[in-house]
């Protein structure tokens, strides 16, 4: 029944410097250097708004200068949004923010959350902070969320283009496994249908 509910979901918005942006709730006024990554989850998790909707880019531009990334897993969510906007360098920047000096978990890498006290993150370490690091990297390599199309290499940064990058058997919506290899002179993509029925997809490969 999600199809019947999707267009009824309330997305609170307000005007900010001539553009419409998402806000925390109805009547809330947007402010400079404010906003939270989770407000953009309707784009990729619930698919209520499309990535080419002007609301997404304007909201992302505002939220990226806030302190949202200080809450560990929000770095991954912001990286997902950057990838949806085809901003490879931005997506990589958010992924690298998972590695923060002064936030340690035995091996100087923290993928957990400090909930209320210093010892909490040692007691309940969260692998890749709710999986958002994995989501960040995956969305840079593959946009798997649309039921009609699959986009490969939507947001790889120039450094990856030069060095080459590959992935194997990432899952797209509808039980389609995708593998891809990007080299300077060659791009290779393979799809494997793991569902129990025939399916059709538009395949899009984004090239620099």
C-alpha positions as CSV (number, residue, x, y, z in Angstrom):
1,X,0.0,0.0,0.0
2,X,3.0,2.3,0.0
3,X,2.1,3.7,-3.5
4,X,-1.2,5.0,-2.1
5,X,0.6,6.7,0.9
6,X,3.7,8.1,-0.8
7,X,2.0,11.3,-2.2
8,X,0.4,12.0,1.2
9,X,3.7,12.3,3.1
10,X,4.2,15.8,4.5
11,X,7.5,17.4,3.5
12,X,7.8,20.6,5.5
13,X,9.5,23.3,3.4
14,X,10.2,27.1,3.6
15,X,11.8,29.7,1.4
16,X,15.5,30.4,1.9
17,X,17.3,33.0,-0.1
18,X,14.9,32.6,-3.0
19,X,14.9,28.8,-3.0
20,X,12.6,26.2,-1.3
21,X,14.3,24.0,1.2
22,X,13.3,21.3,3.6
23,X,12.8,22.2,7.3
24,X,12.5,20.3,10.5
25,X,8.7,20.8,10.7
26,X,5.7,22.9,9.5
27,X,6.3,26.6,10.1
28,X,10.0,26.2,10.9
29,X,12.3,28.9,9.5
30,X,15.5,27.8,7.8
31,X,18.7,29.3,9.0
32,X,22.2,29.6,7.6
33,X,24.5,26.7,8.5
34,X,21.7,24.6,9.8
35,X,19.8,21.4,8.7
36,X,20.1,17.7,9.2
37,X,21.0,14.9,6.9
38,X,18.0,12.8,7.9
39,X,15.6,15.4,6.4
40,X,16.7,14.2,3.0
41,X,15.9,10.6,3.5
42,X,12.6,11.0,1.6
43,X,14.9,11.2,-1.5
44,X,16.6,7.9,-1.3
45,X,15.1,5.8,1.4
46,X,11.4,6.5,0.8
47,X,11.7,7.9,-2.8
48,X,9.1,10.5,-2.2
49,X,11.1,13.1,-4.1
50,X,13.4,12.8,-7.1
51,X,17.1,13.6,-7.1
52,X,16.5,16.2,-9.9
53,X,13.9,18.0,-7.8
54,X,15.3,21.5,-7.1
55,X,14.3,21.0,-3.5
56,X,17.1,18.4,-3.1
57,X,20.0,20.5,-4.3
58,X,18.9,23.6,-2.5
59,X,18.4,21.7,0.8
60,X,21.7,19.9,0.4
61,X,23.6,23.2,-0.2
62,X,22.2,24.5,3.0
63,X,22.7,21.4,5.1
64,X,26.2,20.7,4.0
65,X,27.5,23.7,6.0
66,X,25.8,22.6,9.2
67,X,27.2,20.4,12.0
68,X,25.1,17.4,10.9
69,X,28.3,15.4,10.1
70,X,29.3,15.6,13.8
71,X,26.7,12.9,14.4
72,X,28.7,10.0,12.9
73,X,26.3,8.2,10.6
74,X,25.1,11.4,9.1
75,X,28.3,11.6,7.2
76,X,27.2,8.6,5.2
77,X,23.7,9.9,4.6
78,X,25.1,13.2,3.3
79,X,27.5,11.2,1.1
80,X,24.5,9.3,-0.3
81,X,22.7,12.6,-1.2
82,X,25.9,14.0,-2.8
83,X,26.1,10.8,-4.9
84,X,22.5,11.2,-5.9
85,X,23.4,14.7,-7.1
86,X,26.4,13.2,-9.1
87,X,28.9,15.0,-6.9
88,X,31.7,12.5,-6.6
89,X,34.2,14.6,-4.7
90,X,31.6,15.7,-2.2
91,X,30.5,12.1,-1.7
92,X,34.1,11.0,-1.1
93,X,34.6,13.9,1.3
94,X,31.7,12.8,3.5
95,X,32.9,9.2,3.5
96,X,36.4,10.3,4.7
97,X,34.8,12.2,7.6
98,X,34.2,8.8,9.2
99,X,37.9,8.9,10.0
100,X,38.2,11.6,12.6
101,X,41.3,12.3,14.7
102,X,40.4,12.3,18.4
103,X,37.5,9.8,18.0
104,X,39.0,6.4,18.6
105,X,37.9,2.8,18.7
106,X,41.0,0.8,19.6
107,X,42.5,1.2,16.1
108,X,42.0,5.0,15.8
109,X,38.9,4.5,13.7
110,X,35.4,5.1,15.1
111,X,32.4,3.8,13.3
112,X,30.2,4.1,16.4
113,X,28.2,6.7,18.3
114,X,28.9,8.3,21.6
115,X,25.4,8.1,23.0
116,X,25.7,9.7,26.4
117,X,29.1,8.9,27.9
118,X,32.7,8.4,26.8
119,X,32.6,4.6,27.3
120,X,29.3,4.0,25.4
121,X,30.9,3.7,22.0
122,X,33.3,1.1,23.3
123,X,30.5,-1.0,24.6
124,X,28.3,-1.0,21.5
125,X,30.4,-0.3,18.4
126,X,28.3,-0.1,15.3
127,X,29.8,-1.4,12.2
128,X,30.0,1.5,9.7
129,X,27.6,3.5,11.9
130,X,24.3,2.0,10.9
131,X,25.7,0.9,7.5
132,X,25.8,4.4,6.2
133,X,29.4,4.2,5.2
134,X,28.5,1.2,3.0
135,X,25.5,3.1,1.6
136,X,27.8,6.1,0.8
137,X,30.3,4.1,-1.1
138,X,27.7,2.0,-2.8
139,X,25.8,5.0,-4.1
140,X,29.0,6.4,-5.6
141,X,29.4,3.2,-7.6
142,X,25.7,2.4,-8.3
143,X,22.3,4.0,-8.0
144,X,20.2,0.9,-7.3
145,X,17.0,2.5,-6.0
146,X,14.9,2.9,-9.1
147,X,12.7,0.1,-10.3
148,X,12.9,1.1,-13.9
149,X,16.6,2.1,-14.4
150,X,20.0,1.3,-13.0
151,X,22.8,3.9,-13.1
152,X,26.4,2.7,-12.9
153,X,29.3,4.9,-11.7
154,X,27.0,7.9,-10.9
155,X,29.4,9.7,-8.6
156,X,33.0,8.6,-8.9
157,X,35.5,11.3,-8.2
158,X,38.3,12.2,-10.7
159,X,40.9,10.4,-8.6
160,X,38.9,7.1,-9.0
161,X,38.5,7.7,-12.7
162,X,42.3,7.9,-13.1
163,X,43.1,5.0,-10.9
164,X,40.3,2.7,-12.0
165,X,37.6,1.2,-9.8
166,X,35.5,-1.9,-9.8
167,X,32.8,-3.7,-7.9
168,X,31.0,-7.0,-8.0
169,X,27.5,-8.2,-7.2
170,X,26.0,-5.1,-5.7
171,X,22.2,-5.5,-5.5
172,X,19.8,-3.2,-7.3
173,X,16.1,-3.1,-6.6
174,X,14.2,-6.1,-8.0
175,X,16.9,-8.7,-7.2
176,X,19.3,-7.6,-10.0
177,X,23.0,-8.0,-9.2
178,X,25.3,-5.5,-10.8
179,X,29.0,-5.7,-11.4
180,X,31.1,-2.9,-13.0
181,X,34.7,-2.0,-13.9
182,X,35.8,1.5,-14.8
183,X,39.2,2.1,-16.6
184,X,40.3,5.1,-18.5
185,X,39.9,3.3,-21.8
186,X,37.2,0.8,-21.0
187,X,34.0,0.4,-19.0
188,X,32.4,-3.0,-18.4
189,X,29.0,-3.6,-16.8
190,X,27.3,-7.0,-16.1
191,X,23.8,-7.6,-14.9
192,X,22.4,-10.8,-13.4
193,X,18.8,-11.3,-12.8
194,X,18.3,-13.2,-9.5
195,X,14.6,-12.9,-9.4
196,X,12.1,-15.6,-10.4
197,X,10.7,-13.6,-13.3
198,X,11.9,-11.7,-16.4
199,X,12.6,-8.1,-15.9
200,X,13.6,-5.0,-18.0
201,X,15.8,-2.1,-16.9
202,X,17.2,1.0,-18.5
203,X,20.9,0.8,-18.0
204,X,22.7,4.1,-17.6
205,X,26.5,4.4,-17.4
206,X,27.7,7.8,-16.4
207,X,31.0,8.7,-18.0
208,X,33.2,11.8,-17.2
